Amino acid sequence: MSLYDNPKYYEIAFSFRNIPAEVNFFEAAVKKFSKIKVRKVLELASGNSPYLKEWHRRGYEYFGLDLNGRMLDFVKARAKEGGIGVKLFRANMNKFSLGKLKVDLAYVLLGSLFAKSNEDFFQHLDCVGKTLRTGGLYILDGVVWFNLLGDNEQKWTISKNGIKMKVSFRATIIDHTAQTFRDNVVLEISDHEVRKRIRSHELRKFYFPQEFVSLIKCHNQFEFLGYFNDFDLKKPATVKGRQIAVLRKK
Ligand SMILES: C[S@@+](CC[C@H](N)C(=O)[O-])C[C@H]1O[C@@H](n2cnc3c(N)ncnc32)[C@H](O)[C@@H]1O
């Protein structure tokens, strides 16, 4: 079974986040760096749209884009239940157009930039560039790898509503020259009486801190504003925790 076809279990596995604190960081980054007022926000690889409720509560309009129809249906059903207006797009993040829609802030979470090469990444930036208003921020959580030589395995256990799971993540290098890896995520689930094992192993490219800065310069549609740690503008990125890159559309 594939992880992204199972939004209910995916959401529990990645529910360790403090969403109000993360959205506070986004608002602080906007206050500090954005040249435009933010009303419309776009999440790329939006999956279960973890920030949807929080953006709605704070008066923003939320847009999500994802390849997986099951994830999008899950979010639509939840939004309907909560009486939240939501507009979702089923598309590839490296090849999309939202027509006339322009957003004021774009972001990607948990390293969900599914580019296999620099060409894919530039196409992705072209698409984001066409959708994001000039002066708006593009915030990327977990996309750039700071732990260059260490073991990258992560393991945790988590439970919700009587569903318990062991989660593990490990990036396995596929091609050293192309800098590609598979992100092996495994969920071992006890859902009351039922046991399940779900995994994902998407192919992606590693981006390293100085390489990423050079690529942004070379692409030339965004300014690189900095790397931060753990959703705190006062903390520069370190090898531990969650590292965030902040870009601004030129
Ligand atoms: C790790 S989940 C992130 C979900 C959510 N943003 C979050 O923070 O929990 C990655 C999501 O990326 C989607 N995805 C994978 N490849 C994609 C692509 N090329 N374009 C758009 N979405 C993609 C998957 O369907 C999945 O929902």
The ligand as an SDF file (V2000), in Angstrom:
LIG
                    3D

 27 29  0  0  0  0  0  0  0  0999 V2000
    5.1820   14.3250    2.3620 C   0  0  0  0  0  0  0  0  0  0  0  0
    3.6000   14.6760    1.6180 S   0  0  0  0  0  0  0  0  0  0  0  0
    3.3570   16.3600    2.1220 C   0  0  0  0  0  0  0  0  0  0  0  0
    1.9180   16.6790    2.4240 C   0  0  0  0  0  0  0  0  0  0  0  0
    1.7080   17.9840    3.1800 C   0  0  0  0  0  0  0  0  0  0  0  0
    2.2260   19.0980    2.4270 N   0  0  0  0  0  0  0  0  0  0  0  0
    2.3360   17.9530    4.5430 C   0  0  0  0  0  0  0  0  0  0  0  0
    3.0580   18.8870    4.9050 O   0  0  0  0  0  0  0  0  0  0  0  0
    2.0990   17.0000    5.2920 O   0  0  0  0  0  0  0  0  0  0  0  0
    4.0420   14.8200   -0.0610 C   0  0  0  0  0  0  0  0  0  0  0  0
    2.8780   15.0640   -1.0270 C   0  0  0  0  0  0  0  0  0  0  0  0
    3.4430   15.3710   -2.3180 O   0  0  0  0  0  0  0  0  0  0  0  0
    2.6010   14.8390   -3.3310 C   0  0  0  0  0  0  0  0  0  0  0  0
    3.3880   14.7680   -4.5650 N   0  0  0  0  0  0  0  0  0  0  0  0
    4.3570   13.8690   -4.8990 C   0  0  0  0  0  0  0  0  0  0  0  0
    4.9000   14.1900   -6.0900 N   0  0  0  0  0  0  0  0  0  0  0  0
    4.2630   15.3090   -6.5130 C   0  0  0  0  0  0  0  0  0  0  0  0
    4.3860   16.1300   -7.6710 C   0  0  0  0  0  0  0  0  0  0  0  0
    5.2860   15.8490   -8.6230 N   0  0  0  0  0  0  0  0  0  0  0  0
    3.5720   17.1900   -7.7940 N   0  0  0  0  0  0  0  0  0  0  0  0
    2.6520   17.4770   -6.8410 C   0  0  0  0  0  0  0  0  0  0  0  0
    2.4970   16.7450   -5.7060 N   0  0  0  0  0  0  0  0  0  0  0  0
    3.2900   15.6720   -5.5610 C   0  0  0  0  0  0  0  0  0  0  0  0
    2.1340   13.5290   -2.7670 C   0  0  0  0  0  0  0  0  0  0  0  0
    0.9390   13.0970   -3.4010 O   0  0  0  0  0  0  0  0  0  0  0  0
    1.9390   13.8930   -1.2720 C   0  0  0  0  0  0  0  0  0  0  0  0
    0.6210   14.2670   -1.0130 O   0  0  0  0  0  0  0  0  0  0  0  0
  1  2  1  0
  2  3  1  0
  2 10  1  0
  3  4  1  0
  4  5  1  0
  5  6  1  0
  5  7  1  0
  7  8  2  0
  7  9  1  0
 10 11  1  0
 11 12  1  0
 11 26  1  0
 12 13  1  0
 13 14  1  0
 13 24  1  0
 14 15  1  0
 14 23  1  0
 15 16  2  0
 16 17  1  0
 17 18  1  0
 17 23  2  0
 18 19  1  0
 18 20  2  0
 20 21  1  0
 21 22  2  0
 22 23  1  0
 24 25  1  0
 24 26  1  0
 26 27  1  0
M  CHG  2   2   1   9  -1
M  END
$$$$
